[in-house]
Amino acid sequence: MHPTKGHHLVRLAHPLLTAALATLIAATAVALVPPGNAWAGKDGALWINGQRHHNPSGCYTVMGPLSAINRTKTAAVLYKGGRCNRRVLGALGPDQRNEWRLVGSIYID
C-alpha cells in the first residue's frame, strides 16, 4: 500500500498570507483588551513579611529581611534603597514566594 493512499495532502498558504493573518488576529486581540489596569498586577495580593496588601500598587519600604509571597499577575521588583531606588536586587514573579536577608524596598505596578 502506498503511504499517501487514502490521505489528502494539505497545501499550506503562502508565508506572507499567513503572516498577514497572524498580524490581523494579534491586532484584533489587542483592540479588544479593556483599557486601564484590568490586566495589571493590582489584581490579587502581595504578602510582605506576613502583612497582606490587597490589590498592591507602588513602593513598599522594608529596610531589612524580607519574606514575600506574590499572588498577583505581575512581578514585584526588589531594591536596595528604601524608596524603590538604588540598585535592583531581584524580582519576585507571579505566584512565587521567597526570602531575602536584606532588602530596602519592593515595588509592584
URBELRA-V305505 format. One record per pair of residues at least 12 apart in sequence whose C-alpha atoms are under 7 Angstrom apart, sorted by the first residue. I is the first residue (numbers start at 0). J is the second residue. If there is no record, write none. Layout:
BEGIN
i;j
I;J
I;J
END
This chain:
BEGIN
i;j
39;72
39;73
40;71
40;72
40;73
40;108
41;54
41;55
41;56
41;71
41;108
42;54
42;71
42;72
43;70
43;71
44;69
44;70
44;71
45;68
45;69
45;70
45;71
46;67
46;68
46;69
47;65
47;66
47;67
47;68
48;65
48;66
48;67
55;107
56;107
56;108
57;106
57;107
57;108
58;82
58;83
58;104
58;105
58;106
58;107
59;104
59;105
59;106
60;81
60;82
60;103
60;104
60;105
61;81
61;102
61;103
61;104
62;81
62;101
62;102
62;103
62;104
63;100
63;101
63;102
63;103
64;99
64;100
64;101
64;102
65;98
65;99
65;100
65;101
65;102
66;97
66;98
66;99
67;96
67;97
67;98
68;95
68;96
68;97
69;91
69;92
69;93
69;94
69;95
69;96
70;93
70;94
71;93
71;94
72;93
73;92
73;93
74;90
74;91
74;92
74;93
74;107
75;90
75;91
75;92
75;105
75;106
75;107
76;89
76;90
76;91
76;105
76;106
76;107
77;89
77;90
77;102
77;104
77;105
77;106
78;102
78;103
78;104
78;105
79;102
79;103
79;104
80;103
80;104
81;103
81;104
82;104
83;104
83;105
83;106
END
